[in-house]
């Protein structure tokens, strides 16, 4: 087993999520680099009979290279505008369904628009090979979005301009019960 730990210091006023989260706030998605740290038990089951050295044209990679892509670090991208961020949801184990509600107050839901970003081919391969339902895919995996940023609707364009890579508006917050809703 290998484990890593990071310790940091933060001023109380800078702690996320902030108290000013409200209905109408927008979720901006940043790409993942692969599975990151989630879903490997299911991935092992799906590809139990496939050699990791197998080159798969659909993903333009060997299975090992696609599944073991290093986990992205988002800090350097997020740091310049953290004061404008209301919350961050790292999409790890538990996917969208379990991770986004962790940053929501009790009276809000997150509506995630499923067709608002391109799903990387690896996720389609896993879903088709394992015959996995879409809801389960979004519960287990990041589906190509590794970080969700909650921002005020009025600041979305400005924040997207500050991010030096392609971003996606993946959803919005609505009144609710601290749940994630997947909207087709």
Legacy VTK file of the C-alpha trace (Angstrom):
# vtk DataFile Version 3.0
C-alpha trace
ASCII
DATASET POLYDATA
POINTS 184 float
0.000 0.000 0.000
1.078 3.553 -0.723
-0.434 6.561 1.016
0.126 10.289 0.722
-0.774 13.084 3.093
-0.925 16.860 2.758
-1.258 19.237 5.688
-2.179 22.872 5.259
-3.064 25.982 7.201
-6.076 28.108 6.340
-7.601 31.244 7.793
-11.135 30.615 9.118
-12.644 33.221 6.721
-11.194 31.333 3.736
-12.717 27.936 4.560
-14.889 26.414 1.845
-17.761 25.969 1.381
-18.722 29.544 2.094
-22.004 30.443 3.811
-23.230 32.483 0.807
-24.041 29.511 -1.446
-27.487 30.008 -2.957
-29.904 28.780 -5.598
-28.809 30.045 -9.006
-25.093 29.529 -8.351
-23.337 27.745 -11.206
-21.060 24.696 -11.284
-18.011 24.930 -13.534
-16.278 21.641 -14.323
-12.554 21.055 -14.776
-11.369 17.978 -16.650
-10.007 14.917 -14.918
-6.903 13.114 -16.150
-8.524 9.680 -15.850
-10.039 7.613 -13.047
-8.025 9.534 -10.448
-8.546 7.564 -7.244
-11.997 6.130 -7.702
-13.699 3.078 -9.095
-10.764 0.714 -9.316
-12.592 -2.242 -7.779
-15.227 -1.978 -10.489
-12.596 -1.339 -13.177
-10.703 -4.492 -12.124
-13.913 -6.500 -12.372
-14.785 -5.069 -15.813
-11.331 -5.795 -17.250
-10.555 -9.000 -15.323
-10.018 -10.928 -18.573
-8.135 -8.167 -20.428
-4.372 -7.721 -20.331
-3.295 -4.265 -19.157
-0.851 -4.202 -22.086
-3.713 -4.348 -24.573
-3.744 -1.358 -26.916
-7.320 -0.171 -27.320
-7.904 2.014 -30.390
-11.076 3.608 -28.919
-8.949 5.229 -26.205
-5.737 5.452 -28.293
-3.795 3.932 -25.424
-2.959 0.747 -23.617
-5.398 -0.087 -20.872
-2.629 0.352 -18.270
-1.690 3.860 -19.472
-5.320 4.990 -19.510
-6.158 3.557 -16.089
-2.957 4.657 -14.372
-2.817 8.246 -15.634
-1.508 10.427 -12.784
-4.131 12.195 -10.684
-4.394 15.895 -11.513
-3.597 18.587 -8.986
-5.958 21.577 -9.296
-4.441 24.008 -6.805
-2.288 26.000 -9.239
-5.270 26.564 -11.528
-7.675 27.476 -8.702
-5.429 29.566 -6.477
-5.605 32.879 -8.414
-9.382 33.188 -7.950
-10.187 31.215 -4.785
-11.665 34.342 -3.212
-14.448 34.186 -5.857
-15.161 30.494 -5.264
-18.073 29.517 -3.018
-17.283 25.794 -2.899
-15.169 23.083 -4.496
-16.248 19.483 -4.986
-13.456 17.075 -5.858
-15.139 14.322 -7.868
-13.512 11.219 -6.380
-14.971 7.997 -4.969
-18.721 8.442 -4.915
-18.714 10.353 -8.197
-21.149 13.215 -8.662
-23.875 11.679 -6.518
-21.906 11.603 -3.249
-19.292 14.354 -3.642
-21.271 17.431 -4.679
-23.803 17.219 -1.799
-20.901 17.399 0.679
-20.501 21.110 -0.119
-24.202 21.988 -0.253
-26.343 23.466 2.503
-29.360 21.373 3.531
-31.801 23.370 1.367
-30.056 23.132 -2.023
-29.655 20.509 -4.761
-27.250 20.434 -7.675
-28.683 19.896 -11.143
-25.948 18.392 -13.340
-26.546 18.682 -17.100
-25.237 15.371 -18.437
-24.485 16.527 -21.980
-22.625 19.702 -21.030
-19.111 18.241 -21.445
-17.637 15.528 -23.670
-17.305 12.171 -21.928
-13.789 10.800 -22.551
-13.729 7.498 -24.468
-12.363 5.576 -21.462
-15.689 5.957 -19.627
-17.668 4.706 -22.625
-15.328 1.703 -22.853
-15.794 0.889 -19.158
-19.579 1.305 -19.379
-19.957 -0.820 -22.524
-17.500 -3.547 -21.484
-19.013 -3.862 -18.020
-22.624 -3.279 -19.102
-22.928 -0.627 -16.371
-26.004 1.602 -16.023
-25.450 5.332 -16.542
-26.582 6.241 -13.014
-24.003 3.829 -11.609
-21.278 5.350 -13.807
-21.978 8.819 -12.378
-22.122 7.426 -8.845
-18.757 5.673 -9.096
-16.669 7.659 -11.590
-15.787 11.282 -12.360
-16.850 10.819 -16.011
-14.195 13.294 -17.165
-14.855 16.037 -14.593
-12.373 15.978 -11.726
-13.333 19.213 -9.957
-16.610 21.125 -9.726
-16.375 24.805 -8.796
-19.420 26.576 -7.334
-19.499 30.278 -8.253
-21.981 33.119 -8.372
-23.786 33.210 -11.723
-22.616 36.800 -12.249
-18.940 35.720 -12.074
-19.000 32.679 -14.366
-17.604 34.313 -17.526
-14.873 36.141 -15.590
-13.776 32.979 -13.785
-13.802 30.892 -16.955
-11.488 33.471 -18.555
-9.072 33.132 -15.618
-8.777 29.365 -16.049
-6.054 28.502 -18.573
-7.843 25.464 -19.986
-11.198 24.433 -21.367
-13.960 24.455 -18.739
-17.589 23.446 -18.825
-20.708 24.836 -17.185
-21.988 21.526 -15.850
-24.939 22.606 -13.757
-26.541 24.914 -11.258
-27.839 24.916 -7.717
-31.576 24.876 -7.053
-33.750 24.676 -3.962
-33.873 21.129 -2.684
-32.654 18.625 -0.104
-28.835 18.402 -0.502
-28.849 15.998 -3.450
-27.345 15.751 -6.911
-29.770 15.379 -9.784
-28.559 14.115 -13.151
-30.486 15.912 -15.887
-30.453 14.452 -19.408
LINES 1 185
184 0 1 2 3 4 5 6 7 8 9 10 11 12 13 14 15 16 17 18 19 20 21 22 23 24 25 26 27 28 29 30 31 32 33 34 35 36 37 38 39 40 41 42 43 44 45 46 47 48 49 50 51 52 53 54 55 56 57 58 59 60 61 62 63 64 65 66 67 68 69 70 71 72 73 74 75 76 77 78 79 80 81 82 83 84 85 86 87 88 89 90 91 92 93 94 95 96 97 98 99 100 101 102 103 104 105 106 107 108 109 110 111 112 113 114 115 116 117 118 119 120 121 122 123 124 125 126 127 128 129 130 131 132 133 134 135 136 137 138 139 140 141 142 143 144 145 146 147 148 149 150 151 152 153 154 155 156 157 158 159 160 161 162 163 164 165 166 167 168 169 170 171 172 173 174 175 176 177 178 179 180 181 182 183
